[in-house]
């Protein structure tokens, strides 16, 4: 409340200051005026015509009025009031009041925008409101929910033309890599051929989960070197992250879509682990190629900006939210 009052007060003072400066710096305005009596015939009588011109040059304003007076004299008009030039009156109070009102309105608009930007994300409805309505219903991230999620993905997301399931999150520690690993295992247990891909070059971890070295991985392939798929159980293959120089440059390589298309010919599901959005826009490429992504998110009062950044990354790649997994752990 105190912060809001401070913002409104500063905006109002700024408006008043700008109004005062505009009034003080604006050029003086002069008004020239005269009056003539114009005869209109015996039936209509005569009428008074008042002539006025305003401008920043008093002589120019007077000249314009005098020219009109001479025109009326040619029509036999009689001059009632000769040309007079006076400075136009200013109302400082009106200027300052207008400036204060404008500043107050601007402050209120800034306050609304500030509160929207820092909108707290405390519950499921807040998450959905920030990230957008998902294709599949948002749900808590619980082990007992994952088999049903896999079935829904097979029914509503996976098609012969769409095999990719990128897993994204706003910040590190949200549970993204854990979910990607668990989904791949669940799909494999259902009898589906699954490829798990570590595309998190900034903080790779999938090789550690399977006790493997981080060599000959996706980064190596995208850099023009060799790669290999490691069998990690029945129906489950893994490609570790490997080594690459610039993650963004590697993921922007035309070798990535070609690789994923080829992977889709041999695996029913391709689960892709990506870096957190807070670490960069890397997730945009896998999400864009898939057309969507699974989001893992943690609610919390300070999560709004990070989730909005994640949503911006997804929107940039025209990728929709397939489902939102709410990690309360």
C-alpha positions as CSV (number, residue, x, y, z in Angstrom):
1,X,0.0,0.0,0.0
2,X,2.8,2.4,0.9
3,X,4.6,1.6,-2.3
4,X,1.4,2.3,-4.3
5,X,0.9,5.7,-2.6
6,X,4.5,6.6,-3.3
7,X,4.2,5.7,-6.9
8,X,1.0,7.7,-7.4
9,X,2.4,10.7,-5.5
10,X,5.5,10.7,-7.6
11,X,3.5,10.4,-10.9
12,X,1.2,13.3,-9.8
13,X,4.1,15.5,-8.9
14,X,5.8,14.7,-12.2
15,X,2.6,15.7,-14.0
16,X,2.3,19.0,-12.2
17,X,6.0,19.7,-12.9
18,X,5.6,19.0,-16.6
19,X,2.5,21.1,-16.8
20,X,4.3,24.0,-15.1
21,X,7.3,23.7,-17.4
22,X,5.0,23.5,-20.5
23,X,3.2,26.7,-19.3
24,X,6.4,28.5,-18.5
25,X,8.2,27.6,-21.7
26,X,5.3,28.0,-24.1
27,X,5.4,31.2,-26.2
28,X,3.2,34.2,-25.3
29,X,0.0,34.5,-27.2
30,X,-1.6,37.8,-28.1
31,X,-5.2,38.6,-29.1
32,X,-6.1,41.5,-31.4
33,X,-9.7,42.6,-31.5
34,X,-12.0,45.3,-33.0
35,X,-15.7,45.8,-33.5
36,X,-17.7,47.4,-36.4
37,X,-21.3,48.3,-37.0
38,X,-22.4,46.9,-40.3
39,X,-25.6,48.3,-41.9
40,X,-27.8,45.6,-43.4
41,X,-30.6,47.8,-44.9
42,X,-33.6,49.6,-43.7
43,X,-35.6,46.4,-43.0
44,X,-32.9,44.5,-41.0
45,X,-31.2,47.5,-39.4
46,X,-27.6,47.1,-38.4
47,X,-25.5,44.4,-36.6
48,X,-22.3,44.5,-34.6
49,X,-19.4,42.4,-35.9
50,X,-16.6,41.6,-33.6
51,X,-13.2,40.7,-35.2
52,X,-10.6,38.7,-33.4
53,X,-7.2,37.1,-34.3
54,X,-4.7,35.5,-32.0
55,X,-1.0,34.7,-32.5
56,X,2.4,34.8,-31.0
57,X,3.3,37.9,-33.0
58,X,1.1,40.9,-31.8
59,X,1.8,42.9,-35.0
60,X,0.7,40.1,-37.3
61,X,-2.5,39.6,-35.2
62,X,-3.2,43.4,-35.4
63,X,-2.5,43.4,-39.1
64,X,-5.1,40.7,-39.7
65,X,-7.7,42.5,-37.7
66,X,-7.0,45.8,-39.5
67,X,-7.4,44.1,-42.9
68,X,-10.8,42.8,-42.0
69,X,-11.8,46.2,-40.6
70,X,-10.9,47.9,-43.9
71,X,-13.0,45.3,-45.7
72,X,-16.0,46.1,-43.6
73,X,-15.4,49.9,-44.1
74,X,-15.6,49.3,-47.8
75,X,-19.1,47.9,-47.1
76,X,-19.9,51.2,-45.3
77,X,-19.4,49.8,-41.8
78,X,-18.6,52.1,-38.9
79,X,-15.8,51.3,-36.5
80,X,-17.2,51.0,-33.0
81,X,-14.0,49.7,-31.2
82,X,-10.6,50.3,-32.8
83,X,-8.0,47.5,-33.0
84,X,-6.6,46.6,-29.6
85,X,-3.9,44.0,-28.9
86,X,-3.7,42.3,-25.5
87,X,-1.8,39.3,-24.2
88,X,-4.0,36.2,-23.9
89,X,-4.8,35.4,-20.3
90,X,-3.4,32.3,-18.7
91,X,-4.8,30.3,-15.9
92,X,-1.9,28.6,-14.1
93,X,-4.2,26.8,-11.8
94,X,-6.0,25.1,-14.7
95,X,-2.6,24.0,-16.2
96,X,-1.4,22.6,-12.9
97,X,-4.7,20.8,-12.2
98,X,-4.7,19.3,-15.7
99,X,-1.0,18.2,-15.2
100,X,-1.8,16.7,-11.8
101,X,-4.8,14.7,-13.2
102,X,-2.7,13.4,-16.1
103,X,0.1,12.4,-13.7
104,X,-2.3,10.6,-11.4
105,X,-3.8,8.6,-14.3
106,X,-0.4,7.7,-15.6
107,X,0.6,6.6,-12.1
108,X,-2.5,4.4,-11.8
109,X,-1.7,2.8,-15.2
110,X,1.9,2.1,-14.1
111,X,0.7,0.6,-10.8
112,X,-1.7,-1.7,-12.6
113,X,1.1,-2.8,-15.0
114,X,3.5,-3.2,-12.1
115,X,1.1,-5.4,-10.2
116,X,0.3,-7.5,-13.3
117,X,4.0,-8.1,-13.9
118,X,4.5,-9.2,-10.3
119,X,1.3,-11.1,-10.1
120,X,1.9,-13.9,-7.5
121,X,1.4,-17.5,-8.7
122,X,0.1,-19.4,-5.7
123,X,-2.2,-22.1,-7.0
124,X,-3.2,-24.1,-10.1
125,X,-5.5,-21.4,-11.5
126,X,-2.7,-18.8,-11.2
127,X,-0.4,-21.1,-13.1
128,X,-2.9,-21.8,-15.9
129,X,-3.7,-18.1,-16.0
130,X,0.0,-17.2,-16.5
131,X,1.0,-20.0,-18.9
132,X,-2.3,-20.3,-20.8
133,X,-4.9,-23.0,-21.0
134,X,-3.1,-26.4,-21.8
135,X,-4.3,-29.0,-24.3
136,X,-4.6,-31.5,-21.5
137,X,-5.7,-30.6,-18.0
138,X,-3.2,-29.3,-15.5
139,X,-2.4,-31.7,-12.7
140,X,-0.2,-32.2,-9.7
141,X,3.2,-33.8,-10.4
142,X,2.7,-37.1,-8.6
143,X,4.0,-40.6,-9.5
144,X,0.5,-42.0,-9.5
145,X,-0.6,-39.5,-12.2
146,X,2.2,-40.3,-14.7
147,X,0.8,-43.5,-16.3
148,X,-2.5,-41.7,-17.0
149,X,-0.6,-38.8,-18.5
150,X,1.3,-41.1,-20.8
151,X,-1.9,-42.7,-22.0
152,X,-3.4,-39.3,-22.7
153,X,-0.3,-38.2,-24.6
154,X,-0.4,-41.3,-26.7
155,X,-4.1,-40.6,-27.4
156,X,-4.2,-36.9,-27.8
157,X,-0.6,-35.7,-28.7
158,X,1.5,-38.5,-30.2
159,X,0.8,-39.1,-33.9
160,X,2.7,-40.7,-36.8
161,X,3.8,-37.2,-37.7
162,X,4.4,-35.9,-34.2
163,X,6.7,-37.9,-31.9
164,X,8.3,-35.2,-29.8
165,X,7.6,-34.5,-26.2
166,X,9.8,-31.7,-25.0
167,X,9.8,-31.1,-21.2
168,X,10.3,-27.5,-20.1
169,X,10.4,-25.4,-17.0
170,X,10.9,-21.8,-15.9
171,X,13.7,-22.3,-13.4
172,X,16.3,-24.9,-12.5
173,X,15.1,-27.3,-9.8
174,X,11.5,-27.4,-10.9
175,X,11.8,-31.1,-11.6
176,X,12.1,-31.1,-15.4
177,X,14.8,-33.7,-15.8
178,X,13.2,-36.0,-13.3
179,X,9.9,-35.8,-15.1
180,X,11.5,-36.4,-18.5
181,X,13.3,-39.5,-17.2
182,X,10.2,-40.9,-15.5
183,X,8.0,-40.3,-18.5
184,X,10.5,-42.2,-20.8
185,X,10.5,-45.1,-18.4
186,X,6.7,-45.2,-18.1
187,X,6.3,-45.1,-21.9
188,X,8.9,-48.0,-22.2
189,X,7.1,-50.0,-19.6
190,X,3.9,-49.7,-21.6
191,X,5.7,-51.3,-24.5
192,X,6.4,-48.2,-26.5
193,X,9.8,-47.6,-28.1
194,X,11.2,-44.5,-26.5
195,X,14.2,-42.3,-27.1
196,X,15.2,-40.0,-24.2
197,X,17.3,-37.0,-25.4
198,X,19.3,-34.7,-23.2
199,X,19.2,-31.3,-24.9
200,X,20.2,-29.4,-21.8
201,X,23.8,-28.4,-22.8
202,X,24.0,-25.9,-20.0
203,X,23.5,-28.3,-17.1
204,X,23.3,-31.9,-18.5
205,X,22.2,-34.5,-16.0
206,X,20.6,-37.5,-17.7
207,X,23.9,-39.4,-18.1
208,X,24.3,-39.3,-14.4
209,X,20.9,-40.8,-13.8
210,X,21.8,-43.8,-15.9
211,X,25.4,-44.0,-14.7
212,X,26.9,-43.1,-18.1
213,X,29.7,-40.8,-19.3
214,X,28.7,-37.6,-21.0
215,X,30.4,-38.5,-24.3
216,X,29.3,-38.9,-28.0
217,X,26.0,-37.2,-27.4
218,X,23.6,-34.8,-29.1
219,X,26.0,-31.9,-28.9
220,X,28.7,-33.9,-30.7
221,X,26.3,-34.8,-33.5
222,X,25.1,-31.2,-34.0
223,X,28.7,-30.1,-34.2
224,X,29.4,-32.6,-37.0
225,X,30.9,-35.4,-34.9
226,X,29.5,-38.9,-34.2
227,X,26.9,-39.9,-31.6
228,X,25.4,-43.1,-30.3
229,X,22.2,-44.3,-28.7
230,X,22.7,-46.1,-25.4
231,X,20.2,-48.8,-24.6
232,X,18.9,-48.2,-21.0
233,X,16.5,-51.1,-20.7
234,X,13.9,-52.7,-22.9
235,X,12.3,-50.2,-25.3
236,X,14.4,-47.3,-23.9
237,X,17.3,-45.6,-25.6
238,X,19.2,-42.5,-24.4
239,X,21.2,-39.9,-26.1
240,X,23.3,-37.9,-23.6
241,X,24.0,-34.2,-24.1
242,X,27.7,-34.6,-25.0
243,X,29.9,-31.6,-25.8
244,X,29.2,-28.5,-27.8
245,X,30.6,-25.0,-28.0
246,X,27.6,-22.6,-28.1
247,X,24.3,-24.2,-27.1
248,X,22.2,-21.8,-29.0
249,X,24.3,-22.2,-32.2
250,X,24.2,-26.0,-31.8
251,X,20.4,-26.1,-31.3
252,X,19.9,-23.8,-34.3
253,X,21.7,-26.2,-36.6
254,X,19.7,-27.7,-39.4
255,X,21.0,-31.1,-38.2
256,X,18.6,-30.9,-35.2
257,X,15.3,-31.2,-37.1
258,X,16.8,-33.8,-39.4
259,X,18.0,-35.8,-36.4
260,X,14.6,-35.6,-34.7
261,X,12.7,-36.6,-37.9
262,X,15.0,-39.7,-38.3
263,X,14.5,-40.5,-34.6
264,X,10.7,-40.4,-35.1
265,X,11.0,-43.1,-37.7
266,X,12.4,-45.6,-35.2
267,X,10.8,-44.5,-31.9
268,X,7.1,-44.0,-31.1
269,X,8.0,-41.3,-28.5
270,X,11.0,-39.0,-28.3
271,X,11.2,-37.3,-24.9
272,X,13.5,-34.2,-24.8
273,X,14.9,-32.6,-21.7
274,X,15.7,-28.9,-22.1
275,X,17.4,-26.1,-20.1
276,X,15.4,-24.0,-17.8
277,X,14.0,-20.9,-19.4
278,X,15.9,-18.7,-16.9
279,X,19.1,-20.0,-18.4
280,X,18.4,-18.9,-21.9
281,X,16.0,-19.4,-24.9
282,X,17.4,-22.9,-25.8
283,X,14.1,-24.6,-25.2
284,X,12.5,-22.6,-28.1
285,X,14.0,-24.9,-30.8
286,X,12.8,-28.3,-29.5
287,X,9.4,-26.8,-28.5
288,X,9.0,-25.2,-31.9
289,X,9.8,-28.4,-33.7
290,X,7.3,-30.3,-31.6
291,X,4.6,-27.6,-31.7
292,X,4.2,-27.8,-27.9
293,X,5.8,-28.8,-24.6
294,X,5.0,-30.3,-21.2
295,X,5.6,-27.7,-18.5
296,X,6.8,-28.4,-15.0
297,X,6.1,-25.5,-12.7
298,X,6.3,-24.7,-9.0
299,X,3.8,-22.2,-7.6
300,X,5.1,-19.4,-5.4
301,X,4.7,-15.6,-4.8
302,X,7.8,-14.8,-6.8
303,X,7.2,-17.2,-9.7
304,X,5.2,-14.9,-11.9
305,X,8.0,-13.2,-13.9
306,X,9.9,-16.5,-14.5
307,X,6.7,-18.2,-15.8
308,X,5.8,-15.3,-18.0
309,X,9.3,-15.5,-19.5
310,X,8.8,-19.2,-20.1
311,X,5.5,-18.5,-21.8
312,X,7.2,-15.9,-24.0
313,X,9.7,-18.4,-25.1
314,X,7.0,-20.9,-26.0
315,X,5.0,-18.3,-27.9
316,X,8.0,-17.2,-29.8
317,X,8.2,-20.7,-31.2
318,X,4.4,-21.0,-31.7
319,X,4.5,-23.9,-29.2
320,X,1.5,-24.6,-27.1
321,X,1.4,-25.9,-23.5
322,X,0.4,-29.5,-23.8
323,X,-0.1,-29.9,-20.0
324,X,1.1,-28.3,-16.8
325,X,2.6,-30.5,-14.1
326,X,2.4,-28.7,-10.7
327,X,5.4,-29.6,-8.5
328,X,4.5,-28.9,-4.9
329,X,7.5,-30.8,-3.6
